[in-house]
Amino acid sequence: MSEWLVLSIAMASACAVVLIIVVLNNRRVGDDDDPSETPDVIEYMTMMIGVVYAIVLGLAIAGVWEGRSAAQESVRIEAQALHEVQARASVYPAEVRDRIRADVDAYVSHVVTDEWKVMSERNTLTERGTELLDKVRADVTDYEPKTDHEGQAYQPLVDQVAAADDARSSREQNAGATMPGVVWFGLIIGALVTVGLIFTLQIRRSFRELLLAGLFSALIAFLLFLIWDFDAPFGRGISATADPFFDMFPGITR
């Protein structure tokens, strides 16, 4: 069964149960009942709906911000690991060391120029980037250490390449939108309901009331935009950046 069908059935069932209870309860009310003596239910429901929706908005913002932070952290780990590969390769012979460093530079240059653009537009990585990282891995793993010093540096170099590969995979997983469609459905419907309840409070045309209503609606729209902007960690305005690569590899041009 589709999740949308389950959601529709659940929402319809909840509404039906509440309406049936209200109708049955009203039939039991006597003619001498005075509704003015009871609390204003509409104001209470409006307040509770606003509180619940505020909690949902806060959780959604926290979720997309956490996703953006995780995306930025994966970039930092990848850049740091590749920097360590270049630094630790200094114990190898000049020919091997220079080849490793050149291949790392080639990979980083490809990431910050071609791959970053593809990732932000298509939410995926490039095959060329995979090939360049595999070449760095081959440079490290195919070399047979000749001395004890080189042997001690071999395994840490392999581990750093593995860490870079793992961070690259994490970067790919974080490239797309993180908010499911059903959550967006709830956020938009909740916004419409919350703003629509303003009209149940008998708002008049005074400047103060109109200003507050407008500001409230604008705030809801801004928070939804904020969630949408954070929802693609690499693809929109407030997105994760490639600054860790530029910081670790000063020779790479923007």
Backbone bond lengths (Angstrom), bond angles and torsions (degrees), N, CA, C in turn:
res aa  C-N    CA-C-N  psi(-1)  N-CA   C-N-CA  omega(-1)  CA-C   N-CA-C  phi
1 M - - - 1.469 - - 1.531 109.70 -
2 S 1.323 115.72 134.22 1.457 120.91 -178.55 1.527 110.55 -65.55
3 E 1.359 114.95 145.30 1.463 119.09 178.56 1.518 111.58 -64.64
4 W 1.341 116.64 -31.09 1.461 119.28 177.86 1.525 110.45 -68.08
5 L 1.345 117.60 -37.00 1.458 120.77 177.69 1.528 110.52 -66.84
6 V 1.336 115.95 -41.46 1.463 119.95 177.36 1.524 110.65 -61.94
7 L 1.342 116.26 -42.99 1.458 120.40 178.88 1.526 111.03 -62.29
8 S 1.332 117.14 -44.51 1.468 120.99 -179.28 1.525 110.88 -62.50
9 I 1.338 116.07 -43.20 1.472 119.74 179.75 1.520 110.76 -64.13
10 A 1.350 116.13 -42.39 1.464 119.76 -178.97 1.525 111.08 -63.88
11 M 1.337 116.90 -44.92 1.466 120.20 -179.31 1.521 111.20 -65.78
12 A 1.337 116.67 -43.45 1.460 120.15 179.74 1.529 110.88 -64.94
13 S 1.329 116.55 -38.70 1.467 120.12 179.97 1.523 110.82 -65.95
14 A 1.338 116.83 -43.32 1.460 120.16 179.42 1.524 111.05 -61.56
15 C 1.330 116.82 -44.93 1.469 120.21 178.78 1.529 111.04 -63.08
16 A 1.344 116.16 -42.69 1.463 120.03 -178.09 1.524 111.38 -63.59
17 V 1.330 116.85 -42.40 1.468 120.19 -179.49 1.526 110.65 -62.52
18 V 1.333 116.90 -45.99 1.463 120.72 -179.33 1.527 111.13 -62.94
19 L 1.332 116.97 -44.78 1.462 120.40 -178.59 1.524 111.38 -64.88
20 I 1.316 116.96 -40.19 1.468 120.13 179.20 1.519 110.67 -63.81
21 I 1.333 116.64 -43.97 1.461 120.26 179.43 1.529 110.74 -62.11
22 V 1.341 116.51 -42.51 1.465 120.28 179.94 1.525 110.90 -63.52
23 V 1.340 116.95 -44.49 1.469 120.59 -179.34 1.525 110.83 -63.26
24 L 1.332 116.39 -45.71 1.459 119.83 -179.94 1.527 111.45 -64.70
25 N 1.319 116.07 -37.33 1.463 119.22 179.69 1.527 111.18 -67.91
26 N 1.331 116.92 -38.54 1.463 120.12 179.31 1.527 111.99 -65.45
27 R 1.317 117.95 -30.75 1.465 120.67 178.80 1.529 111.68 -68.31
28 R 1.318 116.21 -23.00 1.461 120.37 -178.72 1.524 112.12 -89.48
29 V 1.332 117.16 -7.90 1.461 120.49 -178.54 1.525 110.14 -74.87
30 G 1.323 116.39 131.93 1.465 120.55 -179.75 1.514 112.77 -79.23
31 D 1.337 115.38 170.19 1.465 120.10 -179.00 1.519 112.07 -69.43
32 D 1.340 116.72 -23.57 1.456 119.52 -178.01 1.525 112.96 -87.90
33 D 1.330 118.07 8.70 1.466 120.69 -179.38 1.520 110.08 -71.16
34 D 1.323 117.13 137.74 1.465 122.59 -179.89 1.528 109.02 -117.23
35 P 1.337 118.51 98.52 1.471 121.11 -177.16 1.523 113.20 -65.59
36 S 1.312 118.44 -16.74 1.466 119.72 -179.62 1.523 111.65 -70.51
37 E 1.340 117.35 -16.26 1.453 120.45 -179.42 1.532 112.49 -85.64
38 T 1.309 116.96 -7.46 1.465 120.85 -179.84 1.523 109.84 -97.71
39 P 1.358 118.47 156.55 1.472 121.09 178.85 1.522 111.34 -61.60
40 D 1.304 114.94 158.18 1.459 120.55 179.70 1.518 108.47 -76.70
41 V 1.316 116.83 104.53 1.465 121.74 -175.15 1.525 111.22 -68.20
42 I 1.320 116.10 -34.95 1.464 119.07 -177.08 1.523 110.84 -62.39
43 E 1.314 117.22 -44.42 1.463 119.90 179.89 1.527 110.90 -63.92
44 Y 1.330 116.02 -39.48 1.465 119.67 179.04 1.538 110.73 -64.38
45 M 1.335 116.25 -45.63 1.473 119.81 -179.55 1.522 110.63 -64.84
46 T 1.320 117.17 -40.21 1.465 120.39 178.25 1.518 111.15 -60.83
47 M 1.323 115.98 -43.97 1.460 120.22 179.30 1.527 111.25 -63.17
48 M 1.340 116.96 -44.88 1.461 120.47 -177.56 1.528 111.81 -66.86
49 I 1.327 116.47 -39.77 1.465 119.56 178.09 1.524 110.32 -63.65
50 G 1.339 116.85 -41.16 1.462 120.10 177.04 1.517 111.97 -62.46
51 V 1.339 117.12 -41.14 1.463 120.70 179.87 1.531 110.68 -65.42
52 V 1.327 116.10 -46.97 1.467 119.76 -179.64 1.520 111.00 -61.71
53 Y 1.331 116.74 -43.53 1.467 119.23 -179.40 1.520 111.23 -66.98
54 A 1.339 117.69 -34.88 1.467 120.40 176.77 1.532 110.45 -63.12
55 I 1.325 116.63 -39.51 1.473 120.04 177.79 1.518 110.40 -64.31
56 V 1.334 116.82 -43.65 1.472 120.53 179.41 1.523 110.81 -62.69
57 L 1.327 116.90 -42.60 1.460 120.20 178.00 1.527 110.90 -62.19
58 G 1.327 116.81 -42.82 1.463 120.05 179.34 1.515 111.99 -62.06
59 L 1.332 116.91 -42.39 1.463 120.16 178.83 1.527 111.12 -65.79
60 A 1.333 116.44 -38.60 1.468 119.61 179.50 1.525 110.74 -66.02
61 I 1.325 117.69 -43.28 1.464 120.70 178.57 1.517 110.74 -63.71
62 A 1.333 116.63 -42.39 1.465 119.99 178.32 1.523 111.06 -62.38
63 G 1.345 116.72 -38.89 1.467 120.19 -179.42 1.520 112.87 -65.63
64 V 1.343 117.14 -47.02 1.461 119.10 -178.31 1.528 111.05 -71.05
65 W 1.349 117.00 -31.75 1.474 119.33 176.76 1.523 110.29 -67.57
66 E 1.318 116.19 -39.31 1.463 119.40 177.61 1.532 110.48 -63.74
67 G 1.342 116.25 -39.34 1.458 119.71 177.04 1.514 112.43 -63.19
68 R 1.345 116.82 -40.74 1.462 119.70 177.56 1.524 110.90 -65.43
69 S 1.331 116.84 -41.24 1.461 120.31 179.65 1.533 110.83 -64.09
70 A 1.340 116.57 -39.40 1.463 120.03 177.86 1.525 110.93 -65.08
71 A 1.334 116.45 -37.83 1.461 119.95 177.80 1.523 111.10 -64.49
72 Q 1.336 116.99 -44.02 1.459 120.20 179.29 1.523 110.86 -66.06
73 E 1.324 117.39 -36.28 1.458 120.98 179.28 1.533 110.89 -66.69
74 S 1.327 117.53 -37.80 1.469 119.96 177.76 1.520 111.15 -63.79
75 V 1.338 117.05 -35.68 1.468 120.39 176.55 1.524 110.31 -65.87
76 R 1.324 116.07 -42.94 1.466 119.75 -179.87 1.534 111.47 -63.74
77 I 1.322 117.20 -42.92 1.466 120.81 -179.78 1.528 110.66 -64.14
78 E 1.326 116.36 -41.30 1.466 120.24 179.78 1.527 110.75 -63.78
79 A 1.320 116.67 -45.87 1.463 120.30 -179.93 1.524 110.79 -64.40
80 Q 1.330 117.29 -41.97 1.457 120.96 -179.75 1.523 111.43 -64.30
81 A 1.330 116.74 -41.79 1.462 120.41 179.86 1.528 111.52 -63.88
82 L 1.323 117.07 -42.14 1.463 120.14 179.21 1.526 111.02 -68.33
83 H 1.323 116.13 -35.17 1.469 119.42 175.88 1.529 110.22 -63.44
84 E 1.334 117.10 -40.24 1.462 121.04 178.14 1.528 110.94 -64.62
85 V 1.325 117.21 -36.24 1.473 120.39 177.41 1.526 109.81 -61.11
86 Q 1.311 117.04 -46.13 1.460 119.78 178.32 1.522 112.09 -62.81
87 A 1.325 116.47 -41.89 1.464 119.92 -177.04 1.523 111.53 -70.05
88 R 1.313 118.11 -44.13 1.465 121.84 -176.91 1.521 112.17 -73.14
89 A 1.324 117.29 -19.28 1.467 120.14 178.85 1.522 112.35 -71.95
90 S 1.318 118.07 -4.57 1.464 121.24 -177.88 1.528 112.41 -64.83
91 V 1.340 118.15 -19.87 1.472 120.52 -178.90 1.529 111.25 -81.28
92 Y 1.310 117.45 -10.72 1.460 120.77 -178.47 1.530 110.47 -84.63
93 P 1.322 117.22 163.49 1.471 120.51 175.31 1.529 111.17 -56.97
94 A 1.314 115.70 155.20 1.472 120.45 -173.41 1.526 112.25 -56.65
95 E 1.325 117.61 -39.74 1.466 120.54 -177.94 1.531 110.93 -63.89
96 V 1.327 115.78 -46.39 1.471 120.11 -179.76 1.520 110.42 -68.93
97 R 1.329 116.45 -43.74 1.464 121.01 -179.35 1.528 111.45 -60.11
98 D 1.316 116.29 -45.96 1.461 119.66 -178.77 1.522 111.39 -66.34
99 R 1.323 117.27 -36.20 1.467 119.81 179.27 1.530 110.84 -66.81
100 I 1.323 116.89 -43.17 1.461 120.07 178.72 1.526 110.51 -62.09
101 R 1.315 116.35 -46.91 1.463 119.72 -177.79 1.528 111.71 -65.75
102 A 1.317 116.83 -37.62 1.469 119.85 178.81 1.525 110.83 -66.25
103 D 1.333 116.95 -40.14 1.465 119.84 -179.97 1.532 111.42 -70.32
104 V 1.331 116.79 -35.21 1.463 119.34 175.48 1.524 110.16 -64.74
105 D 1.325 117.33 -43.92 1.463 120.80 177.87 1.521 111.43 -61.13
106 A 1.322 116.30 -40.03 1.467 120.01 179.42 1.522 110.80 -64.36
107 Y 1.335 116.29 -40.41 1.461 120.00 179.19 1.526 110.78 -66.10
108 V 1.324 117.14 -47.85 1.462 120.84 -178.89 1.523 110.53 -62.17
109 S 1.316 116.98 -42.28 1.460 120.56 179.13 1.526 110.92 -60.95
110 H 1.319 116.46 -40.20 1.473 119.57 178.23 1.525 111.09 -66.68
111 V 1.335 117.20 -39.26 1.460 120.99 -177.90 1.522 110.96 -63.15
112 V 1.327 117.37 -47.84 1.469 120.55 -172.76 1.526 112.38 -79.14
113 T 1.304 117.80 -12.22 1.470 119.56 179.59 1.527 110.95 -107.65
114 D 1.322 116.28 -72.73 1.469 119.97 -174.03 1.529 112.77 -78.05
115 E 1.336 117.00 -50.40 1.464 119.22 -172.63 1.519 112.46 -67.74
116 W 1.314 117.61 -36.17 1.466 119.83 -178.89 1.524 111.05 -62.11
117 K 1.320 116.36 -39.29 1.460 120.37 179.15 1.516 111.13 -67.80
118 V 1.336 116.56 -43.28 1.467 120.54 178.17 1.525 110.39 -63.22
119 M 1.318 116.70 -40.84 1.465 121.29 -178.66 1.523 111.33 -64.32
120 S 1.324 117.81 -39.69 1.464 120.79 -178.69 1.529 111.88 -73.85
121 E 1.322 117.22 -28.87 1.459 120.53 -177.25 1.523 112.86 -91.69
122 R 1.339 117.61 -37.03 1.475 121.11 -173.60 1.523 113.15 -116.02
123 N 1.322 117.91 -2.08 1.471 122.53 179.47 1.527 112.66 59.56
124 T 1.306 116.66 35.65 1.458 121.12 178.85 1.516 109.66 -147.43
125 L 1.348 116.21 166.84 1.455 121.75 177.97 1.516 110.04 -98.03
126 T 1.319 116.26 172.99 1.461 120.90 -177.65 1.527 110.71 -101.34
127 E 1.319 115.64 150.33 1.463 120.55 176.10 1.528 110.83 -66.58
128 R 1.322 116.53 -32.35 1.457 120.63 178.79 1.534 110.73 -62.88
129 G 1.327 116.83 -40.50 1.457 120.08 177.51 1.518 111.85 -62.53
130 T 1.332 116.54 -39.98 1.471 120.65 177.27 1.521 110.58 -63.30
131 E 1.330 116.35 -41.66 1.466 120.26 179.55 1.527 111.23 -63.90
132 L 1.323 117.06 -41.66 1.467 120.25 -178.92 1.530 111.18 -67.47
133 L 1.330 117.36 -38.91 1.467 119.40 177.91 1.529 110.73 -68.97
134 D 1.319 116.96 -37.10 1.469 119.96 176.01 1.527 110.89 -63.10
135 K 1.316 116.08 -33.81 1.464 119.49 178.06 1.526 110.49 -67.34
136 V 1.341 117.04 -39.60 1.467 120.40 176.05 1.527 109.73 -63.03
137 R 1.322 117.00 -42.09 1.453 120.86 179.21 1.531 110.67 -62.17
138 A 1.336 116.51 -41.83 1.461 120.31 178.98 1.525 111.15 -65.20
139 D 1.329 117.05 -39.48 1.470 119.88 177.92 1.527 111.26 -58.25
140 V 1.331 115.64 -38.55 1.470 120.40 -176.09 1.522 111.44 -79.81
141 T 1.322 116.69 -47.54 1.466 119.76 -172.82 1.527 113.15 -78.53
142 D 1.317 118.31 -27.78 1.464 120.29 -176.73 1.528 113.02 -78.56
143 Y 1.299 118.00 -17.09 1.462 119.99 -178.72 1.529 110.00 -79.37
144 E 1.302 116.20 133.76 1.457 122.52 177.35 1.527 109.21 -99.87
145 P 1.331 116.69 116.06 1.478 119.45 -178.69 1.520 111.49 -58.77
146 K 1.328 114.52 139.31 1.464 120.43 -178.38 1.527 111.59 -99.63
147 T 1.317 118.86 -22.68 1.461 121.99 -177.71 1.531 109.13 -127.74
148 D 1.322 115.49 168.98 1.465 120.19 177.94 1.533 110.81 -63.76
149 H 1.325 115.70 -38.19 1.465 119.48 179.58 1.521 110.74 -62.05
150 E 1.319 117.51 -44.38 1.454 121.51 177.37 1.530 110.77 -65.57
151 G 1.341 116.65 -37.11 1.453 120.15 178.67 1.516 112.84 -64.71
152 Q 1.337 116.63 -36.13 1.462 120.58 178.05 1.527 112.00 -68.72
153 A 1.329 116.10 -29.13 1.470 120.03 -179.36 1.523 112.25 -86.15
154 Y 1.335 118.18 -15.23 1.465 121.58 -172.94 1.538 111.52 -63.87
155 Q 1.333 117.42 -55.41 1.468 119.83 -176.01 1.517 112.95 -63.04
156 P 1.352 120.12 -43.41 1.472 118.89 175.71 1.526 112.88 -58.82
157 L 1.341 117.47 -35.64 1.463 119.65 176.94 1.529 110.88 -65.27
158 V 1.330 116.57 -43.20 1.462 119.92 177.66 1.528 110.62 -61.39
159 D 1.329 116.40 -40.79 1.466 120.44 179.66 1.526 111.71 -64.63
160 Q 1.327 117.21 -38.32 1.457 120.29 179.70 1.528 111.84 -68.19
161 V 1.321 116.82 -36.98 1.468 119.91 175.88 1.529 109.99 -65.09
162 A 1.338 116.28 -41.08 1.463 119.99 177.34 1.526 110.84 -63.27
163 A 1.326 117.05 -39.40 1.469 120.75 178.04 1.521 110.99 -63.96
164 A 1.335 116.86 -39.56 1.465 120.35 177.74 1.522 111.10 -65.43
165 D 1.325 116.58 -40.51 1.461 120.79 178.59 1.519 111.03 -64.59
166 D 1.336 116.47 -41.94 1.466 120.62 178.61 1.526 110.80 -64.52
167 A 1.332 117.56 -41.93 1.462 121.03 178.41 1.527 110.65 -65.92
168 R 1.316 116.67 -34.86 1.472 120.42 177.29 1.529 110.14 -64.24
169 S 1.340 116.68 -42.63 1.470 120.39 177.63 1.527 110.74 -62.95
170 S 1.330 116.50 -40.20 1.461 120.43 177.15 1.525 110.66 -64.27
171 R 1.314 116.69 -37.92 1.471 120.57 178.17 1.532 110.45 -62.90
172 E 1.311 116.76 -37.48 1.463 119.99 178.25 1.528 110.90 -68.15
173 Q 1.331 116.99 -41.20 1.455 120.60 -179.68 1.527 111.80 -65.17
174 N 1.333 116.68 -31.22 1.463 120.73 -179.25 1.520 113.26 -88.80
175 A 1.330 117.09 0.66 1.467 119.76 -174.48 1.524 112.15 -71.45
176 G 1.322 117.47 -33.45 1.454 120.15 -176.30 1.513 112.84 -88.82
177 A 1.335 115.09 179.70 1.463 121.07 177.50 1.524 110.03 -66.95
178 T 1.319 115.70 142.34 1.462 121.21 -177.34 1.519 112.96 -103.37
179 M 1.323 118.72 -14.63 1.462 121.71 -175.74 1.529 110.11 -91.72
180 P 1.324 118.74 118.68 1.471 121.21 179.72 1.524 111.59 -63.75
181 G 1.329 115.40 157.30 1.458 120.27 -179.59 1.513 113.52 -62.48
182 V 1.334 117.34 -35.45 1.459 119.99 -178.94 1.528 110.70 -66.43
183 V 1.333 117.61 -30.83 1.464 120.52 177.25 1.528 109.86 -69.57
184 W 1.335 116.09 -42.57 1.464 119.10 177.19 1.530 110.70 -61.85
185 F 1.327 116.57 -36.94 1.465 120.11 177.14 1.521 110.15 -59.72
186 G 1.337 116.30 -46.07 1.455 120.15 178.99 1.516 112.80 -65.03
187 L 1.334 117.08 -39.59 1.463 120.06 -179.68 1.526 111.71 -65.42
188 I 1.314 116.74 -42.80 1.472 120.10 -177.63 1.532 110.62 -71.15
189 I 1.341 116.32 -45.96 1.461 118.93 178.58 1.530 110.22 -62.28
190 G 1.336 115.93 -41.30 1.459 119.45 178.19 1.517 112.29 -61.89
191 A 1.333 116.80 -38.69 1.461 120.13 177.84 1.528 111.11 -64.41
192 L 1.334 116.43 -42.94 1.467 120.04 179.60 1.529 111.21 -63.91
193 V 1.332 115.90 -42.14 1.467 119.54 179.77 1.527 110.63 -66.50
194 T 1.343 116.39 -45.32 1.461 120.44 -177.24 1.527 111.44 -63.30
195 V 1.335 116.34 -45.58 1.466 119.47 178.64 1.524 110.60 -69.77
196 G 1.342 116.28 -37.01 1.460 119.02 179.89 1.509 113.93 -64.34
197 L 1.339 116.74 -29.13 1.463 119.86 179.62 1.528 112.63 -67.14
198 I 1.350 116.05 -14.71 1.474 118.80 175.82 1.530 110.21 -57.53
199 F 1.334 116.88 -35.22 1.460 120.98 -174.88 1.529 112.11 -75.42
200 T 1.334 118.31 -10.08 1.465 120.57 176.60 1.521 112.11 -86.81
201 L 1.329 117.70 -4.70 1.462 121.27 -175.46 1.524 112.63 -99.47
202 Q 1.330 117.10 14.49 1.466 122.09 177.08 1.525 112.09 56.48
203 I 1.340 115.37 48.06 1.464 119.45 177.47 1.522 109.74 -70.39
204 R 1.299 115.56 133.00 1.458 120.39 179.85 1.531 109.97 -102.12
205 R 1.298 116.32 -172.30 1.460 120.09 -171.51 1.525 112.38 -94.60
206 S 1.290 118.48 20.81 1.460 119.38 176.98 1.527 109.21 -69.40
207 F 1.333 114.96 151.21 1.463 119.41 -176.69 1.522 111.33 -60.13
208 R 1.327 117.82 -40.52 1.454 121.57 -177.68 1.530 111.40 -62.81
209 E 1.317 116.66 -46.24 1.464 119.78 -177.83 1.521 111.51 -69.09
210 L 1.316 116.61 -40.60 1.459 119.26 177.98 1.523 111.58 -65.64
211 L 1.330 117.25 -37.90 1.463 121.03 178.53 1.524 111.08 -64.19
212 L 1.330 116.74 -45.82 1.462 120.29 179.88 1.533 111.36 -64.03
213 A 1.317 116.78 -40.68 1.462 120.14 178.25 1.526 110.94 -63.90
214 G 1.336 116.13 -42.74 1.459 119.44 178.55 1.510 112.76 -64.97
215 L 1.350 116.28 -43.07 1.468 119.95 179.24 1.523 111.30 -64.93
216 F 1.309 117.77 -39.10 1.463 121.42 178.55 1.526 110.29 -62.66
217 S 1.331 116.98 -45.77 1.470 120.63 178.94 1.523 111.23 -64.47
218 A 1.334 116.80 -40.42 1.466 120.31 178.70 1.523 110.97 -65.13
219 L 1.326 117.91 -37.04 1.463 121.31 178.54 1.526 111.05 -63.85
220 I 1.326 116.81 -44.03 1.474 120.51 177.66 1.527 109.98 -60.62
221 A 1.340 117.22 -44.34 1.460 120.46 179.71 1.525 111.40 -63.32
222 F 1.342 116.47 -40.46 1.465 119.93 179.31 1.529 111.32 -63.71
223 L 1.321 117.73 -43.37 1.465 120.58 -179.30 1.530 111.01 -65.51
224 L 1.324 117.35 -38.50 1.470 119.84 176.26 1.524 111.00 -65.21
225 F 1.333 116.16 -40.27 1.468 119.14 176.34 1.519 111.15 -63.24
226 L 1.326 116.86 -38.62 1.459 121.18 179.96 1.528 110.27 -62.50
227 I 1.316 116.44 -42.78 1.465 120.35 177.97 1.518 109.87 -63.56
228 W 1.334 116.78 -44.76 1.467 120.29 179.85 1.526 111.10 -61.90
229 D 1.329 117.58 -39.41 1.455 121.26 -177.47 1.532 111.12 -69.19
230 F 1.327 117.65 -39.10 1.461 121.58 179.50 1.523 112.15 -77.01
231 D 1.332 116.54 -16.98 1.467 120.13 -171.48 1.522 112.67 -68.02
232 A 1.318 119.18 -21.29 1.457 123.12 175.59 1.523 107.68 -114.49
233 P 1.344 118.14 94.67 1.475 120.82 -171.18 1.518 115.00 -58.22
234 F 1.343 117.82 -26.42 1.463 119.73 -176.98 1.525 113.10 -114.15
235 G 1.334 117.60 -0.91 1.454 117.17 -167.50 1.502 117.92 -114.77
236 R 1.362 118.90 -5.41 1.447 118.43 -175.29 1.516 110.90 -129.55
237 G 1.338 116.30 -167.12 1.468 121.37 -169.95 1.512 114.52 -55.77
238 I 1.348 117.13 -60.36 1.463 120.82 -177.57 1.523 107.38 -92.46
239 S 1.303 117.19 74.97 1.463 121.80 -172.19 1.524 110.98 -113.90
240 A 1.336 114.51 166.72 1.465 119.91 173.91 1.527 109.01 -65.37
241 T 1.319 116.02 147.50 1.455 120.68 -174.58 1.526 110.93 -116.97
242 A 1.316 115.29 168.20 1.463 121.69 177.48 1.523 111.68 -93.24
243 D 1.320 117.82 17.08 1.465 121.19 -177.72 1.531 113.57 -56.11
244 P 1.352 120.31 -37.88 1.472 118.40 178.20 1.522 113.34 -57.52
245 F 1.331 117.65 -35.45 1.466 120.03 177.73 1.523 110.79 -66.44
246 F 1.322 116.26 -43.30 1.461 119.21 -179.90 1.525 111.46 -68.63
247 D 1.333 116.56 -31.98 1.463 119.22 178.20 1.526 111.64 -70.65
248 M 1.325 117.19 -39.34 1.464 121.33 -177.86 1.526 112.90 -81.38
249 F 1.324 115.63 -23.55 1.474 120.09 -177.81 1.533 108.71 -129.15
250 P 1.322 116.79 80.67 1.468 121.36 -176.79 1.524 113.33 -59.47
251 G 1.319 117.82 -25.31 1.455 120.07 -178.31 1.502 114.57 -74.20
252 I 1.358 117.44 -12.43 1.453 121.93 -179.64 1.528 108.50 -81.70
253 T 1.310 116.32 127.35 1.468 120.62 -179.26 1.516 110.24 -88.92
254 R 1.323 114.60 150.04 1.476 120.53 178.86 1.520 110.71 -76.91
